[in-house]
Amino acid sequence: MKVVSMRSTLRCALVLLAAAVMGSLTGLDAQTPTNPFRPDYEWGNLPDDRVWGATSAIYPAPDGNIWVAERCGQNSCVGSDLDMVLLMDPDGNVLRSFGAGQIAWPHGMFVEPNGNVWIADASTSGAEDQGIGHTVMKFSPEGELLLTIGTPGVPGDPPNNLTRPNDMVVGPDGTIFVVDGHGPGGTNRLMKFAPDGTYIETIGESGYEPGQFLEPHAIAMDSQGRLFIADRYNNRIQIMDQEGQFLAAWTQFGRPSGIFIDEHDLIYVADSESGPAPNQYTGQRNAGWERGIRIGDARTGWVFHFIPETWNRPNLSVMSFSGPEGVAVDRDGNVYGAEVSQRRVVKHHRLHPMMIPVRPDDG
């Protein structure tokens, strides 16, 4: 009995030592991802007593401000005369706006280093009658329309049409990548365009295999030029090169709705639809996973922080079926979650430096 007890004690000591060593090597405590953020649920002061609409499009501006596109106080801008694209300072004050009458259902957003703002208009009921929707548009920082990909109000296939585009990203050389098809029964494709909007090719199709999609809901690019695609109904991120070659599939970030990758290759993934169990709103969507924002390393896939969803809007008449769908990060490391069903943007203030793994090539 004495020998067994000593062996057991030694075994426990070795386990603890191994955990401590792993923690020192990675900069982590080798435990559950932590949350070094404090939420501000009242962020965003809209003018003229406006209220937030459903929001999924958000991206930082090069000057440190934040671009947001909200759906005109409801879940659609069809028939509204409001500017839905808002430039906001870090305190949530609106600096300027544009977009009235041009966008039906702002869904995804990308901002270039020169400040140009891209919006994916995934369209919605009534949009086609108004001649809007099914487009990706590039605006100047002042709101001048510079380029339109797709035919406003007309769904279809490239080279001239898009069908409910979800998001886009622009590479350093100006190449434009668009993910298209909102809903699992949609077009489910990645499209590639030249900097002037000329169609190049379509990549992917509907399905479960590598290189196939079921609702490619968002797209981002890392410092290596790899494409990270939120393949939402397949509960995974697909990583591809710019020629569309499959590189990897990651499931550790939950059911991805939004992806943001910063200049340090930290990846922020918004999971707005996972649920602990099937229900009337979500069905069985990645059951057993918790909604929220997962933060990790785009180079290794390690997840080391998690910001959980908080449902605290009892005045709304709808149940919680969507957590943060869009995600962005400002220059101070604060994280913004754009929420659809809760109709708001939550600013998560970073309380202390994040515990980032030490990479071999970091020295």
C-alpha positions in Angstrom: 0.0 0.0 0.0 2.8 2.3 0.8 4.5 1.7 -2.6 1.3 2.3 -4.5 0.7 5.6 -2.6 4.2 6.7 -3.4 3.8 5.9 -7.1 0.4 7.7 -7.2 2.0 10.7 -5.6 4.9 10.7 -8.1 2.5 10.3 -11.0 0.5 13.3 -9.8 3.6 15.3 -9.4 4.8 14.5 -12.9 1.4 15.5 -14.4 1.6 18.8 -12.6 5.1 19.4 -13.7 4.2 18.6 -17.3 1.3 21.1 -17.2 3.6 23.8 -15.7 6.2 23.2 -18.4 3.6 23.4 -21.1 2.3 26.6 -19.7 5.8 28.1 -19.6 6.5 27.0 -23.2 3.3 28.4 -24.6 2.6 31.4 -22.5 -0.7 29.7 -21.4 -1.9 27.8 -18.3 -2.9 24.8 -20.4 -6.4 25.1 -19.0 -9.8 26.3 -20.3 -9.5 29.5 -22.5 -9.7 32.6 -20.4 -11.7 35.8 -20.9 -9.6 38.9 -20.3 -12.4 41.3 -21.5 -15.1 43.3 -19.9 -18.3 43.9 -22.0 -19.9 47.3 -22.6 -23.5 46.5 -23.7 -24.4 50.2 -24.1 -21.7 51.1 -26.6 -22.8 53.2 -29.6 -24.6 56.5 -29.5 -26.8 56.7 -32.6 -28.0 60.2 -33.6 -31.6 61.5 -33.7 -32.9 58.9 -31.2 -32.2 56.1 -33.6 -32.1 52.5 -32.3 -29.8 49.8 -33.4 -31.0 47.3 -36.0 -29.6 43.9 -36.7 -25.9 44.2 -37.1 -23.3 41.9 -38.6 -21.0 44.1 -40.7 -18.2 45.7 -38.7 -14.5 46.5 -39.4 -11.8 48.8 -38.0 -10.8 51.9 -40.0 -7.1 52.6 -40.5 -7.3 55.8 -38.3 -8.5 53.8 -35.2 -12.2 54.4 -35.6 -14.8 51.6 -36.3 -17.0 51.2 -39.4 -20.4 49.6 -38.7 -23.4 48.9 -41.0 -26.7 48.3 -39.2 -30.0 47.4 -40.7 -31.8 50.7 -40.2 -33.3 50.0 -36.8 -34.8 46.7 -37.9 -33.6 43.8 -39.9 -33.8 45.4 -43.4 -33.1 48.8 -45.0 -35.6 48.3 -47.8 -37.7 51.4 -48.0 -35.6 53.3 -45.3 -34.1 56.7 -45.9 -31.5 56.2 -43.1 -27.8 56.0 -43.7 -26.8 52.5 -42.5 -23.0 52.7 -42.8 -21.6 54.5 -39.8 -18.1 55.6 -38.9 -17.8 55.6 -35.1 -15.1 56.6 -32.8 -13.9 54.2 -30.1 -16.3 55.8 -27.6 -19.3 55.0 -29.8 -20.0 58.4 -31.3 -21.0 58.6 -34.9 -18.6 60.7 -37.0 -20.2 60.4 -40.4 -22.5 58.1 -42.4 -23.6 57.2 -45.9 -25.6 54.5 -47.8 -29.2 55.5 -47.7 -31.2 53.8 -50.5 -28.2 51.9 -51.8 -28.0 48.9 -49.5 -30.8 46.5 -48.6 -29.3 44.1 -46.2 -25.7 44.9 -45.2 -24.0 41.6 -44.2 -20.2 41.6 -44.5 -17.6 44.4 -44.5 -14.0 44.9 -45.3 -11.9 48.1 -45.1 -8.7 48.5 -47.1 -5.5 50.1 -45.7 -6.3 53.1 -47.9 -9.6 53.5 -46.1 -12.0 52.3 -48.8 -15.0 50.5 -47.4 -16.4 47.3 -49.0 -20.0 46.2 -48.2 -21.7 42.9 -49.1 -25.4 43.4 -49.7 -26.9 39.9 -49.2 -30.3 41.1 -50.2 -33.6 40.4 -48.5 -37.4 40.6 -49.1 -38.4 43.5 -51.3 -34.9 44.4 -52.3 -35.2 43.3 -55.9 -38.3 45.4 -56.4 -36.3 48.4 -55.3 -33.3 47.5 -57.6 -30.9 46.9 -54.8 -29.2 43.8 -53.3 -27.1 40.9 -54.6 -24.0 43.1 -54.9 -20.6 43.8 -53.4 -19.8 47.5 -53.4 -16.7 49.6 -52.8 -17.0 53.1 -51.3 -14.5 55.8 -50.6 -14.2 56.7 -46.9 -16.5 59.6 -47.6 -19.2 57.4 -49.1 -18.6 57.8 -52.9 -19.5 54.6 -54.7 -16.3 53.5 -56.6 -17.1 50.0 -57.8 -20.1 47.5 -57.9 -19.7 43.8 -58.5 -23.0 42.2 -59.5 -26.1 43.6 -60.9 -28.2 45.5 -58.3 -31.5 43.7 -57.6 -30.7 40.8 -60.0 -29.5 37.4 -58.6 -27.6 35.1 -60.8 -24.1 33.9 -61.7 -20.9 35.6 -62.6 -19.5 37.3 -64.6 -22.4 39.8 -64.3 -24.4 38.6 -61.2 -24.1 37.5 -57.6 -26.6 35.7 -55.4 -26.8 36.9 -51.8 -23.1 37.6 -51.3 -22.0 37.2 -47.7 -18.6 38.8 -47.4 -15.4 39.7 -49.3 -11.7 40.3 -48.7 -9.2 42.2 -50.8 -5.6 41.0 -51.1 -2.5 43.1 -51.1 -2.4 43.0 -54.9 -6.0 44.2 -55.1 -7.5 40.8 -56.0 -11.1 40.5 -54.6 -12.4 37.3 -53.1 -16.2 37.1 -52.6 -18.1 34.3 -50.7 -21.6 33.9 -52.0 -24.8 32.2 -51.0 -26.7 33.0 -47.7 -28.3 29.8 -46.4 -27.2 26.2 -46.9 -29.3 25.9 -50.0 -27.6 28.8 -51.7 -24.9 29.0 -54.3 -22.1 28.0 -51.9 -19.1 29.4 -53.8 -16.0 31.4 -53.6 -15.4 33.9 -56.5 -12.3 35.7 -57.5 -12.2 39.1 -59.3 -9.5 41.3 -60.6 -8.9 44.7 -58.9 -11.2 46.4 -61.4 -14.0 44.0 -60.7 -13.4 41.7 -63.8 -14.5 38.2 -63.1 -11.7 35.6 -62.9 -13.1 32.3 -61.6 -15.5 30.4 -59.3 -14.1 28.0 -56.7 -16.1 25.4 -54.8 -19.7 24.0 -54.8 -22.3 22.7 -52.3 -21.2 19.8 -50.2 -19.3 18.5 -47.2 -16.0 17.6 -48.7 -12.8 19.7 -48.6 -13.3 22.6 -51.0 -17.1 22.3 -50.8 -19.3 24.7 -48.8 -22.6 24.9 -47.0 -23.1 28.7 -46.5 -19.6 30.3 -46.7 -20.6 33.1 -44.3 -17.4 35.1 -43.9 -13.9 35.3 -45.3 -10.5 36.7 -44.0 -6.9 36.6 -45.1 -3.8 36.1 -42.9 -0.3 37.5 -43.4 0.7 34.5 -45.6 -2.2 35.3 -48.0 -4.2 32.3 -47.0 -8.0 32.5 -47.1 -10.0 31.6 -44.0 -13.6 30.8 -44.9 -16.4 30.4 -42.3 -18.1 27.3 -43.7 -21.0 27.7 -41.3 -23.3 24.8 -41.9 -20.3 22.5 -42.0 -19.3 23.8 -38.6 -15.7 24.5 -39.7 -13.3 27.0 -41.0 -11.8 26.0 -44.3 -8.3 27.3 -45.1 -7.3 27.7 -48.8 -4.6 29.3 -50.9 -5.6 32.0 -53.3 -5.9 29.5 -56.2 -8.6 27.6 -54.2 -6.5 24.7 -53.1 -7.7 23.2 -49.8 -5.1 23.4 -47.0 -6.9 22.6 -43.8 -10.2 22.5 -41.9 -10.5 23.7 -38.3 -13.5 22.9 -36.1 -12.1 24.1 -32.8 -13.5 27.6 -33.3 -17.1 26.4 -33.1 -19.7 27.2 -35.7 -18.2 30.3 -37.5 -20.2 33.3 -38.6 -17.6 36.0 -38.6 -13.8 36.0 -38.8 -11.2 38.8 -38.2 -7.4 38.3 -38.5 -5.2 41.1 -37.2 -1.7 42.1 -38.2 -0.2 39.6 -35.7 -2.1 36.7 -37.2 -4.4 36.5 -34.2 -7.7 35.1 -35.3 -11.1 36.2 -33.8 -14.0 34.0 -34.7 -17.6 34.8 -33.9 -19.8 31.8 -33.2 -23.4 33.0 -33.3 -25.4 29.8 -33.7 -24.0 26.9 -31.7 -26.4 25.6 -29.1 -26.3 23.3 -26.1 -29.2 21.4 -27.5 -31.6 21.5 -30.5 -34.4 24.1 -30.2 -37.1 25.7 -32.4 -34.8 28.6 -33.5 -31.5 26.9 -34.3 -32.4 23.2 -34.8 -29.4 21.0 -34.1 -26.6 23.5 -35.0 -23.3 22.4 -33.5 -25.0 21.1 -30.4 -22.9 21.1 -27.3 -20.8 24.2 -28.2 -21.2 27.5 -26.5 -21.8 30.7 -28.5 -19.4 33.6 -28.3 -16.1 34.8 -29.7 -13.0 32.5 -29.7 -9.5 34.0 -30.0 -6.5 32.0 -31.2 -3.5 31.8 -33.4 -4.1 31.7 -37.1 -0.7 30.0 -37.7 -1.2 27.1 -35.3 -5.0 27.0 -34.7 -4.5 27.2 -30.9 -7.6 28.7 -29.1 -6.6 30.5 -25.9 -9.3 33.0 -25.1 -13.1 32.8 -25.2 -15.7 35.7 -24.8 -19.1 34.0 -24.0 -22.4 35.3 -25.4 -24.6 37.1 -22.8 -28.3 37.3 -23.5 -29.4 40.3 -21.5 -32.1 42.0 -23.6 -35.4 40.7 -22.0 -37.3 43.6 -23.6 -36.9 42.0 -27.1 -39.7 39.9 -28.3 -37.5 37.3 -29.9 -35.6 34.5 -28.2 -31.8 34.3 -28.4 -30.9 32.4 -31.5 -27.9 34.5 -32.6 -24.9 35.6 -30.6 -22.2 37.9 -32.0 -22.1 37.4 -35.8 -19.6 40.0 -36.9 -16.3 40.6 -35.1 -13.7 43.3 -35.3 -10.7 44.5 -33.2 -9.4 48.0 -32.7 -5.8 49.1 -32.4 -5.9 48.8 -28.6 -7.0 45.2 -28.7 -10.6 45.8 -27.7 -13.0 43.4 -29.4 -16.4 44.4 -31.0 -19.2 41.9 -31.4 -21.9 42.8 -33.9 -25.1 41.0 -32.9 -28.1 40.3 -35.1 -31.0 39.1 -32.8 -29.9 41.4 -29.9 -29.5 44.3 -32.3 -26.5 46.0 -30.9 -22.7 46.2 -31.0 -21.0 45.1 -27.8 -17.5 46.5 -27.1 -15.4 44.1 -25.1 -12.7 46.1 -23.3 -9.4 44.3 -22.9 -8.5 44.4 -19.2 -4.9 43.1 -19.5 -2.5 41.8 -22.2 -3.7 38.6 -23.8 -1.8 35.4 -23.1 -0.4 34.7 -26.6 1.6 31.6 -27.3 5.3 32.1 -28.0 5.9 31.1 -31.6 9.3 29.6 -32.7 9.8 32.3 -35.3 9.1 35.1 -32.8 12.6 34.7 -31.3 
